[in-house]
Amino acid sequence: MIFRENYVNKIMAFTDTPFVKVITGIRRSGKSTIMQMIMEELKKKGISEKQIVSMRFDSMEYEDMTAKQLYETLKSRLSHTEKTYLFLDEVQEIASWEKAVNSINTDYNVDIYVTGSNSRMMSSEIATYLTGRYISFRIYTLSFAEYLTFKKQYCTLEDTKKELVHYIKYGGFPATHLQKYTSEEAYTIVRDIYNSTIFSDIVKRSQIRKVNQLERVVKFVFDNVGKTFSAKSISDYIKSEHRTIDNETVYSYLEKLESAYILHRCSRYDLQGKELLKTQEKFYLADSSLKYSVLGYSDQSIAAMLENVVYLELLRRGYEVCIGKTQNGEIDFIATKRNNKLYIQITREINTEKTEKREYDRLLEINDNYPKYLLRTDDFAGGNYQGIKTMHVADFLLSDEY
């Protein structure tokens, strides 16, 4: 079990506070393991085992449990003399769990941690019943740095630039990096994660009848990562295959895919008008391996996946990310965190002066003093160009400077 320090430290900063710690993220991103790590850290701090109660609610044991029964069960397991630390894994399987958790949290001396993998963890019910009493933590698949830590446990690492290619190809689901797997084996694991998310968290829960229609929308989005498109683009594509779907249904499917943490929606920001644009958004995947497990691996998609891994890294580090619309084009990412801002342009390679001028000029259009980066994967001299820092994508992902 590789210690995921960043997440554990962020969550444990709120230990013994009155807030319910809500840990969310796509299936198999490591939420349950992180809860185990927190339990071990508590024991190191002197918390006894009898004070720690752990329950996993995707077990058949709790299949028909009600919120009232959950409340009674939790109450029966509380310490009468000391604080009890409750770890409730996949608690969203219990309808109206928020009421039970809120009551326990209000009425007893407890510290509560819960995990979940779908929209029930982001629903209005949480805001209603846990108002002001919860803090949410999003768990992502392995970062590039974490991937290197996992991989070096079972094999010798290549140089980081070659490892970046492997990272993009195989993604960051922890389960695929516990030992050396073939491509087929790794994608079988990811495909199982994809299927369980689509069919359990979306089809079954939302009672979707036209599963084939949903999967066509998924494949369109997966095939167009990093490109701007609209619901109409998707409906027109499906109609071109002699099938019908309306824009509202497309919007509904996209929202469900976001709620299940498969997709991230990235809005565009008009740098001149200083406003978010509500059309032609981009979507990025929770992990690059999702695309390859569904559509197969292709070198042609590396450029889009470079954007995807940089986008996720910025989210991991707490940035809000959008696409920048300039007068003459687009900046791949504007990343904002409190008073910090970064402008980032990503290209696989620069092999002509025309390409070099285009990539740098987009950043030079922006007249402020926030850091600007041009990230690439080919060989280059490095250094700064009129204040723009040029870095290899692998070095940027591992950097501590932003």
KERO-281566 format. One record per residue (C-alpha): residue number from 1; chain; x, y, z. Coordinates in Angstrom, 3 decimals, decimal comma, always signed. Layout:
REM residues N
PT  pos  unit         X         Y         Z
PT  NUM     A         X         Y         Z
...
END
This chain:
REM residues 402
PT  pos  unit         X         Y         Z
PT    1     A    +0,000    +0,000    +0,000
PT    2     A    +1,683    +3,215    -1,211
PT    3     A    +1,082    +6,136    +1,125
PT    4     A    -0,757    +8,970    -0,664
PT    5     A    +0,512   +11,731    +1,543
PT    6     A    -1,120   +14,751    -0,103
PT    7     A    -4,647   +13,429    +0,310
PT    8     A    -4,142   +12,038    +3,807
PT    9     A    -2,633   +15,300    +5,059
PT   10     A    -5,405   +17,432    +3,532
PT   11     A    -8,140   +15,300    +5,066
PT   12     A    -6,469   +14,848    +8,451
PT   13     A    -6,121   +18,600    +8,815
PT   14     A    -9,841   +18,437    +9,665
PT   15     A    -9,616   +15,533   +12,138
PT   16     A   -11,556   +16,200   +15,353
PT   17     A   -13,437   +19,086   +13,782
PT   18     A   -17,269   +19,048   +13,651
PT   19     A   -17,274   +18,625    +9,861
PT   20     A   -18,202   +15,392    +8,096
PT   21     A   -15,351   +14,572    +5,738
PT   22     A   -16,931   +13,617    +2,370
PT   23     A   -14,427   +11,816    +0,118
PT   24     A   -15,524   +11,531    -3,519
PT   25     A   -14,110   +10,473    -6,866
PT   26     A   -14,400    +7,969    -9,675
PT   27     A   -14,575    +4,283    -8,781
PT   28     A   -11,255    +2,652    -7,951
PT   29     A    -9,393    +5,940    -7,586
PT   30     A    -8,235    +4,875    -4,115
PT   31     A   -10,839    +6,357    -1,762
PT   32     A   -11,190    +3,240    +0,394
PT   33     A    -7,424    +2,841    +0,633
PT   34     A    -7,035    +6,462    +1,685
PT   35     A    -9,601    +5,888    +4,442
PT   36     A    -7,521    +2,928    +5,634
PT   37     A    -4,450    +5,177    +5,665
PT   38     A    -6,297    +7,728    +7,792
PT   39     A    -7,293    +4,975   +10,238
PT   40     A    -3,656    +3,895   +10,523
PT   41     A    -2,554    +7,490   +11,098
PT   42     A    -5,129    +7,857   +13,877
PT   43     A    -3,773    +4,732   +15,569
PT   44     A    -0,268    +6,218   +15,408
PT   45     A    -1,647    +9,266   +17,199
PT   46     A    -2,883    +7,080   +20,056
PT   47     A    -6,500    +6,447   +19,022
PT   48     A    -7,443    +2,928   +20,128
PT   49     A    -8,919    +0,365   +17,729
PT   50     A   -12,175    +0,212   +19,682
PT   51     A   -12,712    +3,914   +18,928
PT   52     A   -12,545    +3,274   +15,169
PT   53     A   -15,638    +1,905   +13,414
PT   54     A   -15,417    +1,005    +9,712
PT   55     A   -18,327    -0,149    +7,522
PT   56     A   -18,521    -0,773    +3,766
PT   57     A   -22,033    -0,316    +2,387
PT   58     A   -21,674    -1,882    -1,063
PT   59     A   -21,684    -5,222    +0,791
PT   60     A   -24,783    -7,430    +0,477
PT   61     A   -25,017    -7,234    +4,269
PT   62     A   -26,456    -3,729    +3,998
PT   63     A   -28,408    -4,045    +0,737
PT   64     A   -31,856    -3,249    +2,186
PT   65     A   -30,759    -1,020    +5,043
PT   66     A   -32,812    +2,151    +5,637
PT   67     A   -31,548    +5,478    +6,953
PT   68     A   -33,250    +4,761   +10,285
PT   69     A   -31,528    +1,374   +10,520
PT   70     A   -28,221    +3,025    +9,619
PT   71     A   -28,703    +5,509   +12,451
PT   72     A   -29,507    +2,745   +14,958
PT   73     A   -26,596    +0,595   +13,786
PT   74     A   -24,103    +3,437   +14,085
PT   75     A   -25,479    +4,470   +17,470
PT   76     A   -25,052    +0,924   +18,800
PT   77     A   -21,362    +0,942   +17,877
PT   78     A   -20,397    +4,239   +19,483
PT   79     A   -18,070    +4,406   +22,465
PT   80     A   -19,815    +5,532   +25,643
PT   81     A   -16,699    +7,110   +27,125
PT   82     A   -14,528    +8,358   +24,231
PT   83     A   -14,877    +9,901   +20,794
PT   84     A   -15,749    +7,408   +18,044
PT   85     A   -14,193    +7,711   +14,576
PT   86     A   -16,678    +6,519   +11,945
PT   87     A   -15,507    +5,454    +8,468
PT   88     A   -18,467    +4,830    +6,151
PT   89     A   -17,377    +3,510    +2,751
PT   90     A   -19,732    +3,835    -0,274
PT   91     A   -22,395    +5,166    +2,076
PT   92     A   -24,447    +6,505    -0,861
PT   93     A   -25,853    +2,979    -1,256
PT   94     A   -28,136    +3,780    +1,690
PT   95     A   -31,033    +6,020    +0,657
PT   96     A   -31,191    +9,257    +2,700
PT   97     A   -27,892    +8,435    +4,411
PT   98     A   -27,356   +12,176    +4,877
PT   99     A   -30,118   +12,343    +7,525
PT  100     A   -28,623    +9,515    +9,569
PT  101     A   -25,076   +10,874    +9,347
PT  102     A   -26,204   +14,381   +10,253
PT  103     A   -28,102   +13,125   +13,301
PT  104     A   -25,173   +11,040   +14,551
PT  105     A   -22,792   +13,928   +13,953
PT  106     A   -25,037   +16,348   +15,853
PT  107     A   -26,059   +14,113   +18,743
PT  108     A   -22,857   +12,235   +19,640
PT  109     A   -19,118   +12,624   +20,170
PT  110     A   -17,944   +11,445   +16,766
PT  111     A   -15,580   +12,243   +13,895
PT  112     A   -17,058   +11,051   +10,579
PT  113     A   -15,483   +10,174    +7,220
PT  114     A   -17,602    +8,982    +4,275
PT  115     A   -16,805    +7,991    +0,687
PT  116     A   -18,860    +7,687    -2,472
PT  117     A   -18,458    +7,318    -6,217
PT  118     A   -21,512    +8,835    -7,842
PT  119     A   -23,958   +11,709    -8,033
PT  120     A   -25,633   +10,852    -4,743
PT  121     A   -22,521   +12,232    -3,081
PT  122     A   -22,974   +15,575    -4,835
PT  123     A   -26,745   +15,820    -4,563
PT  124     A   -28,815   +18,628    -3,120
PT  125     A   -29,648   +16,372    -0,159
PT  126     A   -26,090   +16,705    +1,140
PT  127     A   -26,333   +20,485    +1,012
PT  128     A   -29,751   +20,316    +2,702
PT  129     A   -28,926   +17,981    +5,585
PT  130     A   -25,224   +18,695    +6,064
PT  131     A   -25,303   +22,458    +5,465
PT  132     A   -22,142   +24,010    +6,867
PT  133     A   -21,197   +20,689    +8,454
PT  134     A   -19,209   +18,932    +5,751
PT  135     A   -16,031   +19,376    +3,714
PT  136     A   -15,630   +17,617    +0,382
PT  137     A   -12,374   +16,115    -0,921
PT  138     A   -12,041   +14,915    -4,522
PT  139     A    -9,739   +11,934    -5,037
PT  140     A    -8,165   +11,643    -8,482
PT  141     A    -6,357    +8,732   -10,071
PT  142     A    -2,583    +8,647    -9,588
PT  143     A    -0,619   +11,745   -10,485
PT  144     A    +2,505   +11,271   -12,593
PT  145     A    +4,624   +11,501    -9,431
PT  146     A    +2,462    +8,895    -7,670
PT  147     A    +2,563    +6,666   -10,756
PT  148     A    +6,381    +6,698   -10,644
PT  149     A    +6,307    +5,803    -6,941
PT  150     A    +3,937    +2,886    -7,582
PT  151     A    +5,857    +1,573   -10,594
PT  152     A    +9,295    +1,600    -9,004
PT  153     A    +8,029    -0,907    -6,429
PT  154     A    +8,034    -3,677    -9,059
PT  155     A   +10,358    -2,611   -11,892
PT  156     A   +13,198    -0,283   -12,860
PT  157     A   +12,022    +3,091   -14,098
PT  158     A   +13,043    +4,487   -17,473
PT  159     A   +13,808    +8,201   -17,811
PT  160     A   +10,844   +10,396   -16,932
PT  161     A   +10,136   +11,419   -20,534
PT  162     A    +9,657    +7,788   -21,597
PT  163     A    +7,678    +7,101   -18,444
PT  164     A    +5,327    +9,948   -19,379
PT  165     A    +4,382    +8,039   -22,531
PT  166     A    +3,625    +4,931   -20,428
PT  167     A    +1,648    +7,044   -17,959
PT  168     A    -0,527    +8,485   -20,716
PT  169     A    -1,034    +5,065   -22,265
PT  170     A    -1,907    +3,167   -19,067
PT  171     A    -3,346    +5,982   -16,959
PT  172     A    -3,361    +6,288   -13,201
PT  173     A    -5,880    +3,858   -11,745
PT  174     A    -3,956    +2,367    -8,783
PT  175     A    -5,163    -1,165    -9,582
PT  176     A    -3,272    -1,155   -12,895
PT  177     A    +0,049    -0,313   -11,206
PT  178     A    +0,232    -2,811    -8,371
PT  179     A    +2,329    -5,135   -10,545
PT  180     A    +3,503    -5,389   -14,142
PT  181     A    +0,558    -5,959   -16,496
PT  182     A    +0,354    -6,350   -20,260
PT  183     A    -1,646    -3,758   -22,198
PT  184     A    -4,505    -6,205   -22,540
PT  185     A    -4,547    -6,953   -18,811
PT  186     A    -4,368    -3,275   -17,815
PT  187     A    -7,169    -2,277   -20,180
PT  188     A    -9,297    -5,187   -18,979
PT  189     A    -9,065    -3,757   -15,449
PT  190     A    -9,956    -0,251   -16,656
PT  191     A   -12,761    -1,509   -18,872
PT  192     A   -14,271    -3,232   -15,829
PT  193     A   -14,134    +0,091   -13,928
PT  194     A   -15,768    +1,819   -16,895
PT  195     A   -18,515    -0,792   -17,221
PT  196     A   -19,343    -0,838   -13,517
PT  197     A   -19,548    +2,959   -13,484
PT  198     A   -21,701    +3,191   -16,622
PT  199     A   -24,085    +0,392   -15,707
PT  200     A   -24,269    +0,744   -11,914
PT  201     A   -23,901    +4,481   -11,384
PT  202     A   -25,682    +5,707   -14,496
PT  203     A   -27,844    +3,140   -16,340
PT  204     A   -29,245    +1,344   -13,307
PT  205     A   -29,595    +4,372   -11,057
PT  206     A   -31,146    +6,606   -13,730
PT  207     A   -33,146    +3,756   -15,316
PT  208     A   -31,795    +4,496   -18,785
PT  209     A   -33,396    +2,260   -21,390
PT  210     A   -31,409    +3,291   -24,484
PT  211     A   -28,008    +2,085   -23,288
PT  212     A   -26,621    +1,945   -26,826
PT  213     A   -27,473    +5,618   -27,247
PT  214     A   -25,602    +6,529   -24,053
PT  215     A   -22,554    +4,562   -25,171
PT  216     A   -22,510    +6,383   -28,504
PT  217     A   -22,434    +9,695   -26,660
PT  218     A   -19,591    +8,386   -24,471
PT  219     A   -17,565    +7,280   -27,496
PT  220     A   -18,066   +10,628   -29,234
PT  221     A   -16,812   +12,502   -26,150
PT  222     A   -13,899   +10,102   -25,636
PT  223     A   -12,906   +10,546   -29,288
PT  224     A   -13,052   +14,345   -29,012
PT  225     A   -11,184   +15,008   -25,764
PT  226     A    -9,720   +18,496   -25,818
PT  227     A   -11,927   +19,692   -28,671
PT  228     A   -14,760   +22,171   -28,358
PT  229     A   -18,187   +20,810   -29,230
PT  230     A   -21,825   +21,239   -28,316
PT  231     A   -24,744   +18,936   -27,596
PT  232     A   -25,890   +19,664   -31,152
PT  233     A   -22,539   +18,385   -32,484
PT  234     A   -23,176   +15,076   -30,743
PT  235     A   -26,813   +14,799   -31,817
PT  236     A   -25,836   +15,595   -35,441
PT  237     A   -23,151   +12,898   -35,303
PT  238     A   -25,605   +10,296   -34,007
PT  239     A   -28,186   +11,344   -36,594
PT  240     A   -25,548   +10,813   -39,287
PT  241     A   -25,574    +7,163   -38,206
PT  242     A   -29,326    +7,094   -38,881
PT  243     A   -30,268    +7,236   -35,210
PT  244     A   -32,154    +9,975   -33,419
PT  245     A   -31,383   +11,809   -30,208
PT  246     A   -32,409   +15,279   -29,043
PT  247     A   -30,123   +17,899   -27,512
PT  248     A   -31,764   +17,672   -24,080
PT  249     A   -31,022   +13,954   -23,883
PT  250     A   -27,391   +14,632   -24,817
PT  251     A   -27,151   +17,269   -22,061
PT  252     A   -28,675   +14,810   -19,592
PT  253     A   -26,161   +12,089   -20,490
PT  254     A   -23,223   +14,506   -20,188
PT  255     A   -24,397   +15,613   -16,741
PT  256     A   -24,709   +11,998   -15,613
PT  257     A   -21,197   +11,222   -16,859
PT  258     A   -19,923   +14,221   -14,887
PT  259     A   -21,839   +13,130   -11,792
PT  260     A   -20,224    +9,689   -12,000
PT  261     A   -16,837   +11,458   -12,206
PT  262     A   -16,000   +10,039   -15,646
PT  263     A   -15,941   +13,468   -17,301
PT  264     A   -14,764   +16,940   -16,329
PT  265     A   -16,347   +19,931   -18,048
PT  266     A   -13,936   +22,771   -18,867
PT  267     A   -15,516   +26,127   -19,743
PT  268     A   -14,018   +28,814   -21,961
PT  269     A   -13,115   +32,243   -20,583
PT  270     A   -13,074   +35,343   -22,788
PT  271     A    -9,913   +37,217   -21,797
PT  272     A   -11,138   +40,401   -23,476
PT  273     A   -14,713   +40,375   -22,222
PT  274     A   -13,678   +38,979   -18,817
PT  275     A   -16,524   +36,457   -18,722
PT  276     A   -17,142   +32,731   -18,894
PT  277     A   -18,639   +31,590   -22,192
PT  278     A   -21,550   +29,184   -22,064
PT  279     A   -20,992   +27,521   -25,434
PT  280     A   -18,405   +25,254   -27,014
PT  281     A   -16,984   +23,784   -23,806
PT  282     A   -14,366   +21,066   -23,699
PT  283     A   -14,486   +17,803   -21,790
PT  284     A   -11,605   +15,898   -20,242
PT  285     A   -11,540   +12,370   -18,850
PT  286     A   -11,021   +11,247   -15,260
PT  287     A    -8,136    +9,160   -16,602
PT  288     A    -6,499    +8,762   -20,023
PT  289     A    -6,769    +4,966   -19,840
PT  290     A   -10,572    +5,200   -20,037
PT  291     A   -10,319    +6,324   -23,647
PT  292     A    -7,877    +3,603   -24,632
PT  293     A    -9,777    +0,830   -22,855
PT  294     A   -12,939    +1,754   -24,800
PT  295     A   -11,597    +2,928   -28,173
PT  296     A    -8,177    +1,262   -28,328
PT  297     A    -4,762    +2,901   -28,140
PT  298     A    -3,570    +5,250   -30,887
PT  299     A    -0,477    +7,473   -31,074
PT  300     A    -2,609   +10,045   -32,883
PT  301     A    -4,427   +10,913   -29,651
PT  302     A    -1,308   +11,669   -27,602
PT  303     A    -1,623   +15,453   -28,080
PT  304     A    -5,136   +15,500   -26,612
PT  305     A    -4,084   +13,226   -23,755
PT  306     A    -1,176   +15,549   -22,935
PT  307     A    -3,785   +18,242   -22,332
PT  308     A    -5,792   +15,777   -20,270
PT  309     A    -2,938   +14,895   -17,898
PT  310     A    -1,948   +18,547   -17,423
PT  311     A    -5,584   +19,496   -16,781
PT  312     A    -5,952   +16,797   -14,096
PT  313     A    -2,658   +17,786   -12,461
PT  314     A    -3,868   +21,365   -12,129
PT  315     A    -7,096   +20,131   -10,532
PT  316     A    -5,129   +17,943    -8,111
PT  317     A    -3,196   +21,000    -7,013
PT  318     A    -6,360   +22,928    -6,277
PT  319     A    -6,589   +25,148    -9,356
PT  320     A    -9,788   +26,139   -11,090
PT  321     A    -9,151   +25,605   -14,784
PT  322     A   -10,718   +27,032   -17,927
PT  323     A    -9,775   +27,537   -21,570
PT  324     A    -8,676   +31,037   -22,529
PT  325     A   -10,232   +32,714   -25,557
PT  326     A    -8,026   +35,470   -26,964
PT  327     A    -8,636   +37,852   -29,833
PT  328     A    -6,761   +35,616   -32,265
PT  329     A    -7,163   +32,122   -30,850
PT  330     A    -7,096   +30,118   -27,629
PT  331     A    -4,846   +29,450   -24,673
PT  332     A    -5,075   +25,809   -23,628
PT  333     A    -5,510   +26,569   -19,915
PT  334     A    -5,936   +29,448   -17,499
PT  335     A    -5,434   +28,036   -14,001
PT  336     A    -6,487   +30,114   -10,976
PT  337     A    -5,993   +29,462    -7,263
PT  338     A    -6,752   +32,293    -4,871
PT  339     A    -4,374   +35,087    -5,991
PT  340     A    -2,286   +32,827    -8,238
PT  341     A    -2,822   +32,460   -11,956
PT  342     A    -1,029   +30,446   -14,658
PT  343     A    -1,331   +30,529   -18,435
PT  344     A    -0,425   +27,260   -20,130
PT  345     A    +0,015   +26,298   -23,758
PT  346     A    +0,715   +22,649   -24,659
PT  347     A    +2,150   +21,259   -27,867
PT  348     A    +3,565   +17,855   -28,696
PT  349     A    +6,394   +19,261   -30,785
PT  350     A    +7,568   +22,412   -32,535
PT  351     A    +9,248   +21,655   -35,853
PT  352     A    +8,818   +24,912   -37,795
PT  353     A    +9,332   +28,594   -37,052
PT  354     A    +5,689   +29,189   -37,981
PT  355     A    +4,501   +26,737   -35,313
PT  356     A    +6,868   +28,227   -32,744
PT  357     A    +5,622   +31,761   -33,458
PT  358     A    +1,981   +30,677   -33,248
PT  359     A    +2,389   +28,939   -29,886
PT  360     A    +4,367   +31,748   -28,257
PT  361     A    +2,292   +34,557   -29,775
PT  362     A    -0,875   +33,239   -28,127
PT  363     A    +0,760   +33,658   -24,726
PT  364     A    +2,352   +36,995   -25,630
PT  365     A    -1,101   +38,385   -26,408
PT  366     A    -1,836   +38,340   -22,674
PT  367     A    -0,712   +41,578   -21,085
PT  368     A    -0,221   +40,751   -17,429
PT  369     A    +2,627   +39,506   -15,269
PT  370     A    +1,285   +36,112   -14,222
PT  371     A    +3,501   +33,099   -15,102
PT  372     A    +3,192   +31,737   -18,626
PT  373     A    +4,294   +28,247   -19,678
PT  374     A    +4,817   +26,542   -23,011
PT  375     A    +4,862   +22,784   -22,431
PT  376     A    +6,141   +20,324   -25,045
PT  377     A    +7,467   +16,766   -25,386
PT  378     A   +10,165   +17,057   -28,061
PT  379     A   +13,839   +17,940   -27,610
PT  380     A   +14,478   +21,650   -27,192
PT  381     A   +17,032   +24,023   -25,754
PT  382     A   +14,788   +25,146   -22,907
PT  383     A   +14,890   +28,412   -21,034
PT  384     A   +12,677   +31,486   -21,315
PT  385     A   +11,312   +33,279   -24,333
PT  386     A   +10,235   +36,871   -23,575
PT  387     A    +9,230   +35,802   -20,072
PT  388     A    +7,533   +32,562   -21,155
PT  389     A    +8,997   +29,462   -19,510
PT  390     A    +9,444   +26,472   -21,815
PT  391     A    +9,305   +23,086   -20,072
PT  392     A    +8,914   +19,425   -20,939
PT  393     A    +5,463   +18,201   -19,884
PT  394     A    +7,059   +15,550   -17,629
PT  395     A    +9,109   +18,195   -15,814
PT  396     A    +6,044   +20,393   -15,345
PT  397     A    +4,034   +17,526   -13,854
PT  398     A    +6,816   +16,842   -11,344
PT  399     A    +7,604   +20,478   -10,563
PT  400     A    +7,009   +22,102    -7,192
PT  401     A    +7,193   +25,647    -8,520
PT  402     A    +3,469   +26,232    -9,120
END
